[in-house]
Amino acid sequence: MNWIVSEDRRGVAWGQAAVALLVTFVTAVILLKVPGATRVFAAINDAVDAIAAASRAGTSFVFGYLGGGQLPYELKVPGAEFVLALQALPIVLVMSVLTTLLFHWRILPPLVHGFSWLLERTLKVGGAVGLSTAANIFLGMVEAPLFIRPYLASLTRSELFIVMTGGMAGIAGTVLVIYATLLGPLIPDAAAHFVIASVMGAPAAILVSLIMVPERIDQRTGGERVEVAKVASSTMDAIVRGTAAGLELLLNICAMLIVLVALVHLANAIIGLLPAVAGAPITLQRLLGYVMAPVCWLIGVPWKEAATAGALMGIKTILNELIAYVELSKLPSDALDPRSRLIMLYAMCGFANFGSLGIMIAGLATMAPERRDDVLSLGVKSIVSGTIATCLMGAIVGVLT
């Protein structure tokens, strides 16, 4: 599939692509199968639980029982006390501040440079591309390219596509904890799996990009060490900046959820006017399930569960991954077996959707106006490449579990 949609099938550097596939697979094996990984998983999950508890302390102080505090009445409907906007989503604020602080304190930059160095040495990409792709492990599709803003104008078309695919094939650390909180009751060590997916997303994005848009120019932009710019002038400045950025993201998430869920409801109301098929009404989720079912079957989901998984994959692509994860968390326990749920966690772990594409185009076009035409021409391709990359991760995890 990846080779079929390539811009230059004869120009694919198969040796480099093979190394990228090997690196992606070895990364999965090391993180999932090496003894001692369970201890790392436990530490990650403990950290996520601590962040979630800290967020609840803040939301319950501000919003009382609506934010997760003690209920002033007897609960009659299990789950009715949970308010998504006031209990789960504010974790974005805390994560935004923590991420900004860790960069200001120079804790995350060495990790980013370490991953960048590994990508440069193993996959032979330029320093600018390596840094942006490595930063995507921790940051979002617009924040990561900011680190290489001076280099964006001089990137080759293939390098620019790697940067875009890296953003589509992963999620930001600010939302990782939300997703882990949603799926924690369903998937053991969900937080650790999201971290693994973020790490695997880097080589997987490079692999898919090199096949879809092969390099035609012998150039490795930013071969020298590219430094991470300062994000704040002081610790208090980092807290203020992180809070402001997190608030903007939180409001955007809330607004998008309201609008997108409403649009799905309207679409189902219109489609529901059609005659029922096989004794059940036609819905958007059902149609998407039929379209994406073969894809989910190919990555390892049993055929009897493929339509359910396909609906989730369709929602993730058309709307966004948050709504898809919310739908996954609400599925009956027998809708997907544990292995299928784990595969779908990885397969949906990316920003590859049309809403994110608009954000990416706006961000990159602002940072590098002279590359606007290239960004636009590669936009839809980046959704395809990001989806293929996350599906590849899901398939690898399916083989290993």
URNORHU-V83462 format. One record per residue. N is the residue number from 1. RES is the residue in one small letter. SS is DSSP state (helix for helix, strand for strand, loop for the rest). NEAR is the number of other C-alpha atoms within 12 Angstrom. Layout:
BEGIN
n->N res->RES ss->SS near->NEAR
n->N res->RES ss->SS near->NEAR
END
This chain:
BEGIN
n->1 res->m ss->loop near->18
n->2 res->n ss->loop near->29
n->3 res->w ss->loop near->25
n->4 res->i ss->loop near->15
n->5 res->v ss->loop near->22
n->6 res->s ss->loop near->26
n->7 res->e ss->loop near->24
n->8 res->d ss->loop near->20
n->9 res->r ss->helix near->20
n->10 res->r ss->helix near->16
n->11 res->g ss->helix near->21
n->12 res->v ss->loop near->27
n->13 res->a ss->loop near->27
n->14 res->w ss->helix near->21
n->15 res->g ss->helix near->17
n->16 res->q ss->helix near->28
n->17 res->a ss->helix near->32
n->18 res->a ss->helix near->22
n->19 res->v ss->helix near->26
n->20 res->a ss->helix near->35
n->21 res->l ss->helix near->32
n->22 res->l ss->helix near->23
n->23 res->v ss->helix near->30
n->24 res->t ss->helix near->38
n->25 res->f ss->helix near->33
n->26 res->v ss->helix near->24
n->27 res->t ss->helix near->32
n->28 res->a ss->helix near->36
n->29 res->v ss->helix near->23
n->30 res->i ss->helix near->22
n->31 res->l ss->helix near->28
n->32 res->l ss->helix near->29
n->33 res->k ss->helix near->20
n->34 res->v ss->loop near->16
n->35 res->p ss->loop near->12
n->36 res->g ss->loop near->13
n->37 res->a ss->helix near->20
n->38 res->t ss->helix near->19
n->39 res->r ss->helix near->16
n->40 res->v ss->helix near->23
n->41 res->f ss->helix near->26
n->42 res->a ss->helix near->19
n->43 res->a ss->helix near->18
n->44 res->i ss->helix near->25
n->45 res->n ss->helix near->29
n->46 res->d ss->helix near->22
n->47 res->a ss->helix near->21
n->48 res->v ss->helix near->34
n->49 res->d ss->helix near->25
n->50 res->a ss->helix near->19
n->51 res->i ss->helix near->31
n->52 res->a ss->helix near->35
n->53 res->a ss->helix near->24
n->54 res->a ss->helix near->24
n->55 res->s ss->helix near->34
n->56 res->r ss->helix near->34
n->57 res->a ss->helix near->26
n->58 res->g ss->helix near->25
n->59 res->t ss->helix near->30
n->60 res->s ss->helix near->25
n->61 res->f ss->helix near->18
n->62 res->v ss->helix near->17
n->63 res->f ss->helix near->21
n->64 res->g ss->helix near->20
n->65 res->y ss->helix near->24
n->66 res->l ss->helix near->25
n->67 res->g ss->helix near->28
n->68 res->g ss->loop near->31
n->69 res->g ss->loop near->24
n->70 res->q ss->loop near->19
n->71 res->l ss->loop near->17
n->72 res->p ss->loop near->11
n->73 res->y ss->loop near->10
n->74 res->e ss->loop near->10
n->75 res->l ss->loop near->13
n->76 res->k ss->loop near->9
n->77 res->v ss->loop near->9
n->78 res->p ss->loop near->8
n->79 res->g ss->loop near->11
n->80 res->a ss->loop near->14
n->81 res->e ss->loop near->22
n->82 res->f ss->loop near->23
n->83 res->v ss->loop near->22
n->84 res->l ss->helix near->29
n->85 res->a ss->helix near->26
n->86 res->l ss->helix near->30
n->87 res->q ss->helix near->34
n->88 res->a ss->helix near->41
n->89 res->l ss->loop near->39
n->90 res->p ss->loop near->42
n->91 res->i ss->helix near->43
n->92 res->v ss->helix near->42
n->93 res->l ss->helix near->41
n->94 res->v ss->helix near->41
n->95 res->m ss->helix near->39
n->96 res->s ss->helix near->39
n->97 res->v ss->helix near->33
n->98 res->l ss->helix near->33
n->99 res->t ss->helix near->38
n->100 res->t ss->helix near->38
n->101 res->l ss->helix near->29
n->102 res->l ss->helix near->27
n->103 res->f ss->helix near->32
n->104 res->h ss->helix near->27
n->105 res->w ss->loop near->22
n->106 res->r ss->loop near->22
n->107 res->i ss->loop near->17
n->108 res->l ss->helix near->26
n->109 res->p ss->helix near->32
n->110 res->p ss->helix near->21
n->111 res->l ss->helix near->22
n->112 res->v ss->helix near->35
n->113 res->h ss->helix near->31
n->114 res->g ss->helix near->22
n->115 res->f ss->helix near->33
n->116 res->s ss->helix near->38
n->117 res->w ss->helix near->29
n->118 res->l ss->helix near->26
n->119 res->l ss->helix near->38
n->120 res->e ss->helix near->33
n->121 res->r ss->helix near->20
n->122 res->t ss->helix near->25
n->123 res->l ss->helix near->36
n->124 res->k ss->loop near->31
n->125 res->v ss->loop near->43
n->126 res->g ss->loop near->38
n->127 res->g ss->helix near->38
n->128 res->a ss->helix near->44
n->129 res->v ss->helix near->54
n->130 res->g ss->helix near->46
n->131 res->l ss->helix near->48
n->132 res->s ss->helix near->52
n->133 res->t ss->helix near->57
n->134 res->a ss->helix near->50
n->135 res->a ss->helix near->47
n->136 res->n ss->loop near->47
n->137 res->i ss->loop near->46
n->138 res->f ss->loop near->43
n->139 res->l ss->loop near->40
n->140 res->g ss->loop near->40
n->141 res->m ss->loop near->43
n->142 res->v ss->loop near->37
n->143 res->e ss->helix near->38
n->144 res->a ss->helix near->40
n->145 res->p ss->helix near->43
n->146 res->l ss->helix near->35
n->147 res->f ss->loop near->36
n->148 res->i ss->loop near->36
n->149 res->r ss->helix near->32
n->150 res->p ss->helix near->20
n->151 res->y ss->helix near->32
n->152 res->l ss->helix near->37
n->153 res->a ss->helix near->27
n->154 res->s ss->helix near->23
n->155 res->l ss->loop near->36
n->156 res->t ss->loop near->29
n->157 res->r ss->helix near->34
n->158 res->s ss->helix near->41
n->159 res->e ss->helix near->45
n->160 res->l ss->helix near->48
n->161 res->f ss->helix near->47
n->162 res->i ss->helix near->51
n->163 res->v ss->helix near->55
n->164 res->m ss->helix near->55
n->165 res->t ss->helix near->56
n->166 res->g ss->helix near->55
n->167 res->g ss->helix near->55
n->168 res->m ss->helix near->57
n->169 res->a ss->loop near->55
n->170 res->g ss->loop near->56
n->171 res->i ss->loop near->50
n->172 res->a ss->loop near->41
n->173 res->g ss->helix near->41
n->174 res->t ss->helix near->41
n->175 res->v ss->helix near->41
n->176 res->l ss->helix near->47
n->177 res->v ss->helix near->41
n->178 res->i ss->helix near->40
n->179 res->y ss->helix near->44
n->180 res->a ss->helix near->40
n->181 res->t ss->helix near->40
n->182 res->l ss->helix near->35
n->183 res->l ss->helix near->34
n->184 res->g ss->loop near->30
n->185 res->p ss->loop near->18
n->186 res->l ss->loop near->30
n->187 res->i ss->loop near->31
n->188 res->p ss->loop near->23
n->189 res->d ss->loop near->32
n->190 res->a ss->helix near->38
n->191 res->a ss->helix near->40
n->192 res->a ss->helix near->37
n->193 res->h ss->helix near->41
n->194 res->f ss->helix near->47
n->195 res->v ss->helix near->39
n->196 res->i ss->helix near->41
n->197 res->a ss->helix near->48
n->198 res->s ss->helix near->47
n->199 res->v ss->helix near->45
n->200 res->m ss->helix near->49
n->201 res->g ss->helix near->57
n->202 res->a ss->helix near->54
n->203 res->p ss->helix near->54
n->204 res->a ss->helix near->53
n->205 res->a ss->helix near->56
n->206 res->i ss->helix near->55
n->207 res->l ss->helix near->49
n->208 res->v ss->helix near->51
n->209 res->s ss->helix near->53
n->210 res->l ss->helix near->45
n->211 res->i ss->helix near->40
n->212 res->m ss->helix near->40
n->213 res->v ss->loop near->41
n->214 res->p ss->loop near->33
n->215 res->e ss->loop near->34
n->216 res->r ss->loop near->20
n->217 res->i ss->loop near->14
n->218 res->d ss->loop near->15
n->219 res->q ss->loop near->20
n->220 res->r ss->loop near->26
n->221 res->t ss->loop near->31
n->222 res->g ss->loop near->29
n->223 res->g ss->loop near->22
n->224 res->e ss->loop near->19
n->225 res->r ss->loop near->20
n->226 res->v ss->loop near->28
n->227 res->e ss->loop near->26
n->228 res->v ss->loop near->32
n->229 res->a ss->loop near->20
n->230 res->k ss->loop near->21
n->231 res->v ss->loop near->29
n->232 res->a ss->loop near->23
n->233 res->s ss->loop near->17
n->234 res->s ss->loop near->19
n->235 res->t ss->helix near->22
n->236 res->m ss->helix near->18
n->237 res->d ss->helix near->19
n->238 res->a ss->helix near->26
n->239 res->i ss->helix near->29
n->240 res->v ss->helix near->23
n->241 res->r ss->helix near->27
n->242 res->g ss->helix near->32
n->243 res->t ss->helix near->27
n->244 res->a ss->helix near->21
n->245 res->a ss->helix near->26
n->246 res->g ss->helix near->31
n->247 res->l ss->helix near->25
n->248 res->e ss->helix near->18
n->249 res->l ss->helix near->27
n->250 res->l ss->helix near->31
n->251 res->l ss->helix near->20
n->252 res->n ss->helix near->21
n->253 res->i ss->helix near->33
n->254 res->c ss->helix near->24
n->255 res->a ss->helix near->16
n->256 res->m ss->helix near->23
n->257 res->l ss->helix near->26
n->258 res->i ss->helix near->18
n->259 res->v ss->helix near->18
n->260 res->l ss->helix near->26
n->261 res->v ss->helix near->26
n->262 res->a ss->helix near->16
n->263 res->l ss->helix near->18
n->264 res->v ss->helix near->26
n->265 res->h ss->helix near->18
n->266 res->l ss->helix near->16
n->267 res->a ss->helix near->20
n->268 res->n ss->helix near->21
n->269 res->a ss->helix near->16
n->270 res->i ss->helix near->16
n->271 res->i ss->helix near->20
n->272 res->g ss->loop near->21
n->273 res->l ss->loop near->14
n->274 res->l ss->loop near->14
n->275 res->p ss->loop near->13
n->276 res->a ss->loop near->13
n->277 res->v ss->strand near->14
n->278 res->a ss->loop near->8
n->279 res->g ss->loop near->7
n->280 res->a ss->strand near->11
n->281 res->p ss->loop near->19
n->282 res->i ss->loop near->23
n->283 res->t ss->loop near->26
n->284 res->l ss->helix near->28
n->285 res->q ss->helix near->35
n->286 res->r ss->helix near->31
n->287 res->l ss->helix near->25
n->288 res->l ss->helix near->30
n->289 res->g ss->helix near->30
n->290 res->y ss->helix near->27
n->291 res->v ss->helix near->24
n->292 res->m ss->helix near->33
n->293 res->a ss->helix near->29
n->294 res->p ss->helix near->25
n->295 res->v ss->helix near->35
n->296 res->c ss->helix near->42
n->297 res->w ss->helix near->30
n->298 res->l ss->helix near->25
n->299 res->i ss->loop near->34
n->300 res->g ss->loop near->35
n->301 res->v ss->loop near->38
n->302 res->p ss->loop near->27
n->303 res->w ss->helix near->23
n->304 res->k ss->helix near->21
n->305 res->e ss->helix near->31
n->306 res->a ss->helix near->34
n->307 res->a ss->helix near->29
n->308 res->t ss->helix near->39
n->309 res->a ss->helix near->47
n->310 res->g ss->helix near->43
n->311 res->a ss->helix near->38
n->312 res->l ss->helix near->48
n->313 res->m ss->helix near->52
n->314 res->g ss->helix near->39
n->315 res->i ss->helix near->38
n->316 res->k ss->helix near->41
n->317 res->t ss->helix near->42
n->318 res->i ss->helix near->33
n->319 res->l ss->loop near->36
n->320 res->n ss->loop near->36
n->321 res->e ss->helix near->45
n->322 res->l ss->helix near->45
n->323 res->i ss->helix near->37
n->324 res->a ss->helix near->38
n->325 res->y ss->helix near->40
n->326 res->v ss->helix near->28
n->327 res->e ss->helix near->31
n->328 res->l ss->helix near->39
n->329 res->s ss->helix near->28
n->330 res->k ss->helix near->19
n->331 res->l ss->loop near->21
n->332 res->p ss->loop near->13
n->333 res->s ss->loop near->15
n->334 res->d ss->loop near->16
n->335 res->a ss->loop near->25
n->336 res->l ss->loop near->30
n->337 res->d ss->loop near->25
n->338 res->p ss->helix near->24
n->339 res->r ss->helix near->28
n->340 res->s ss->helix near->38
n->341 res->r ss->helix near->43
n->342 res->l ss->helix near->42
n->343 res->i ss->helix near->44
n->344 res->m ss->helix near->53
n->345 res->l ss->helix near->55
n->346 res->y ss->helix near->48
n->347 res->a ss->helix near->53
n->348 res->m ss->loop near->52
n->349 res->c ss->loop near->52
n->350 res->g ss->loop near->59
n->351 res->f ss->loop near->48
n->352 res->a ss->loop near->47
n->353 res->n ss->loop near->40
n->354 res->f ss->helix near->28
n->355 res->g ss->helix near->29
n->356 res->s ss->helix near->38
n->357 res->l ss->helix near->36
n->358 res->g ss->helix near->23
n->359 res->i ss->helix near->27
n->360 res->m ss->helix near->39
n->361 res->i ss->helix near->33
n->362 res->a ss->helix near->22
n->363 res->g ss->helix near->28
n->364 res->l ss->helix near->38
n->365 res->a ss->helix near->28
n->366 res->t ss->helix near->20
n->367 res->m ss->helix near->25
n->368 res->a ss->loop near->26
n->369 res->p ss->helix near->19
n->370 res->e ss->helix near->17
n->371 res->r ss->helix near->27
n->372 res->r ss->helix near->23
n->373 res->d ss->helix near->18
n->374 res->d ss->helix near->27
n->375 res->v ss->helix near->38
n->376 res->l ss->helix near->27
n->377 res->s ss->helix near->20
n->378 res->l ss->helix near->33
n->379 res->g ss->helix near->35
n->380 res->v ss->helix near->28
n->381 res->k ss->helix near->34
n->382 res->s ss->helix near->47
n->383 res->i ss->helix near->42
n->384 res->v ss->helix near->37
n->385 res->s ss->helix near->45
n->386 res->g ss->helix near->50
n->387 res->t ss->helix near->47
n->388 res->i ss->helix near->44
n->389 res->a ss->helix near->49
n->390 res->t ss->helix near->53
n->391 res->c ss->helix near->45
n->392 res->l ss->helix near->41
n->393 res->m ss->helix near->49
n->394 res->g ss->helix near->45
n->395 res->a ss->helix near->34
n->396 res->i ss->helix near->34
n->397 res->v ss->helix near->37
n->398 res->g ss->helix near->31
n->399 res->v ss->helix near->22
n->400 res->l ss->helix near->22
n->401 res->t ss->loop near->19
END
